[in-house]
Amino acid sequence: MNGATLLIIDDDPVFNGVLCRALSRRGYSVNCAHAAAEALALAEQEQPELIVLDLNLAGDSGLALVAPLKRSCPKSRIVVLTGYASIATAVEAIKLGATHYLAKPVGIDELLAAFNTGAAELENAAANPPPSKPLTVERMEWEHIQRVMFDNDGNISATARALQMHRRTLQRKLGKRPAKE
């Protein structure tokens, strides 16, 4: 895959710059975007083979970009990155057409390996699920909050009402890292 065209979409200029430089050093032709409109324009113009998409773009959901990116670049493979992974957003990203979903922090080798995940590997993983290990109560709470948050389009006030929780309590819970599985 060396020499492939890659588009990195992340609103954090430092992370975006580090990732761009690291992948350029490995022989990739890299373009960087910090916002949705800029990303769509670059994708249309450059037709990247690989796309790295942050789930949170300045408060907006990166998931909203997956379908338009797939329409403008149907052959591209998209890896969604997030600092706050949840099962609900991972499932939605894959349903929308993303190739893979990774939680930050992520190494360059792990990121590049995610692009190589083929449909056969995904089907094999679905056919042979890992041994069932129950989630901790904290992790189940995190997953439930993320699912309700997704259902309310990221609106914290509406999510707090749906969960019958004070908005500030919800904000404190969301400010923490997700519980380990």
C-alpha positions as CSV (number, residue, x, y, z in Angstrom):
1,M,0.0,0.0,0.0
2,N,3.0,2.3,0.0
3,G,2.4,5.2,-2.3
4,A,-1.3,5.1,-1.7
5,T,-3.2,8.4,-1.5
6,L,-4.4,9.0,2.1
7,L,-6.8,11.6,3.5
8,I,-6.7,12.4,7.2
9,I,-9.7,14.2,8.7
10,D,-9.3,15.4,12.2
11,D,-10.1,18.8,13.9
12,D,-7.1,18.6,16.2
13,P,-4.3,20.3,14.2
14,V,-1.5,18.7,16.3
15,F,-2.7,15.2,16.0
16,N,-3.5,15.7,12.4
17,G,0.0,17.1,11.7
18,V,1.7,14.3,13.5
19,L,-0.3,11.6,11.7
20,C,0.3,13.3,8.3
21,R,4.1,13.5,8.9
22,A,4.3,9.9,10.1
23,L,2.4,8.5,7.2
24,S,4.3,10.7,4.7
25,R,7.6,9.3,6.0
26,R,6.2,5.8,5.2
27,G,5.7,6.7,1.6
28,Y,2.1,7.7,1.5
29,S,0.8,10.7,-0.4
30,V,-1.1,12.4,2.4
31,N,-3.7,15.2,2.5
32,C,-5.1,16.7,5.7
33,A,-8.4,18.3,6.4
34,H,-9.7,19.9,9.6
35,A,-13.4,20.3,8.8
36,A,-16.2,18.5,7.0
37,A,-16.5,20.8,4.0
38,E,-12.7,20.8,3.5
39,A,-12.6,17.0,3.7
40,L,-15.4,16.5,1.2
41,A,-13.8,18.9,-1.3
42,L,-10.4,17.2,-0.9
43,A,-11.9,13.7,-1.2
44,E,-13.7,14.7,-4.4
45,Q,-10.6,16.3,-5.9
46,E,-7.9,13.7,-4.8
47,Q,-10.0,10.5,-4.7
48,P,-8.0,9.0,-1.8
49,E,-7.6,5.2,-1.5
50,L,-7.5,5.4,2.3
51,I,-9.3,7.8,4.7
52,V,-8.8,8.3,8.4
53,L,-11.8,10.0,9.9
54,D,-12.1,11.3,13.5
55,L,-15.5,10.6,15.1
56,N,-15.7,14.0,16.7
57,L,-15.0,16.9,14.4
58,A,-15.3,20.1,16.4
59,G,-18.4,18.9,18.2
60,D,-20.0,17.4,15.0
61,S,-20.2,13.7,14.4
62,G,-17.7,12.3,11.9
63,L,-20.3,9.5,11.2
64,A,-22.2,12.1,9.1
65,L,-19.3,12.2,6.7
66,V,-19.0,8.4,6.1
67,A,-21.8,8.1,3.6
68,P,-20.9,11.3,1.6
69,L,-17.2,10.2,1.5
70,K,-18.3,6.7,0.2
71,R,-20.4,8.3,-2.5
72,S,-17.6,10.6,-3.7
73,C,-14.9,7.9,-3.3
74,P,-16.6,4.5,-3.6
75,K,-13.3,2.5,-3.7
76,S,-11.8,4.2,-0.7
77,R,-11.4,2.4,2.7
78,I,-12.3,4.4,5.7
79,V,-11.0,3.9,9.3
80,V,-12.9,5.8,12.0
81,L,-10.8,6.9,15.0
82,T,-12.3,8.0,18.3
83,G,-11.1,8.9,21.8
84,Y,-14.4,7.7,23.3
85,A,-15.2,4.3,21.7
86,S,-18.6,2.7,22.1
87,I,-20.3,-0.3,20.6
88,A,-23.2,1.8,19.3
89,T,-20.9,4.1,17.3
90,A,-18.7,1.3,16.1
91,V,-21.7,-0.6,14.7
92,E,-23.1,2.5,13.1
93,A,-19.7,3.4,11.5
94,I,-19.5,-0.1,9.9
95,K,-23.1,0.0,8.8
96,L,-22.5,3.4,7.0
97,G,-19.5,1.9,5.1
98,A,-16.4,2.3,7.3
99,T,-13.8,-0.4,6.9
100,H,-12.7,-0.3,10.5
101,Y,-13.2,1.5,13.8
102,L,-10.3,2.1,16.2
103,A,-10.1,3.7,19.7
104,K,-7.3,6.3,20.3
105,P,-4.5,6.1,21.1
106,V,-3.5,4.1,18.1
107,G,-0.2,3.3,16.6
108,I,0.7,3.8,12.9
109,D,1.1,0.1,12.4
110,E,-2.3,-0.7,14.0
111,L,-3.9,2.0,11.8
112,L,-2.3,0.7,8.6
113,A,-3.3,-2.9,9.5
114,A,-6.9,-1.7,9.9
115,F,-7.0,-0.7,6.3
116,N,-6.1,-4.2,5.3
117,T,-9.1,-5.7,7.1
118,G,-11.0,-7.4,4.3
119,A,-14.6,-8.5,4.1
120,A,-13.6,-12.1,4.5
121,E,-11.9,-11.3,7.8
122,L,-14.9,-9.4,9.0
123,E,-17.2,-12.3,8.1
124,N,-14.9,-14.8,9.8
125,A,-14.8,-12.6,13.0
126,A,-18.7,-12.5,12.9
127,A,-18.9,-16.3,12.4
128,N,-16.4,-17.0,15.2
129,P,-17.1,-14.4,17.9
130,P,-14.7,-14.2,20.8
131,P,-15.6,-16.0,24.0
132,S,-18.4,-14.2,25.9
133,K,-17.2,-12.2,28.8
134,P,-19.8,-10.1,30.6
135,L,-19.3,-6.3,30.6
136,T,-18.6,-4.6,33.9
137,V,-21.5,-2.5,35.3
138,E,-19.5,0.7,34.5
139,R,-18.9,-0.4,30.9
140,M,-22.6,-1.2,30.4
141,E,-23.5,2.2,31.8
142,W,-21.1,3.8,29.4
143,E,-22.5,1.8,26.4
144,H,-26.1,2.7,27.4
145,I,-25.3,6.4,27.7
146,Q,-23.5,6.3,24.3
147,R,-26.5,4.6,22.6
148,V,-29.0,7.1,24.1
149,M,-26.7,9.9,23.1
150,F,-26.5,8.6,19.5
151,D,-30.3,8.3,19.4
152,N,-30.5,12.0,20.5
153,D,-28.0,13.1,17.8
154,G,-25.4,14.0,20.4
155,N,-27.7,16.5,22.3
156,I,-26.7,16.3,25.9
157,S,-29.8,17.9,27.3
158,A,-32.1,15.6,25.4
159,T,-30.0,12.6,26.5
160,A,-30.1,13.7,30.1
161,R,-33.9,13.9,29.9
162,A,-34.2,10.5,28.3
163,L,-31.9,9.0,31.0
164,Q,-33.8,10.9,33.7
165,M,-30.5,12.3,34.9
166,H,-29.3,15.8,35.7
167,R,-27.5,17.3,32.7
168,R,-24.4,18.2,34.8
169,T,-24.2,14.6,36.1
170,L,-24.3,13.4,32.5
171,Q,-21.6,15.9,31.4
172,R,-19.3,14.7,34.3
173,K,-19.9,11.0,33.1
174,L,-19.1,12.0,29.5
175,G,-16.0,13.8,30.5
176,K,-14.5,10.6,31.9
177,R,-12.8,8.0,29.8
178,P,-14.9,5.0,29.0
179,A,-14.7,2.2,31.5
180,K,-12.5,-0.8,30.5
181,E,-14.3,-3.8,29.3
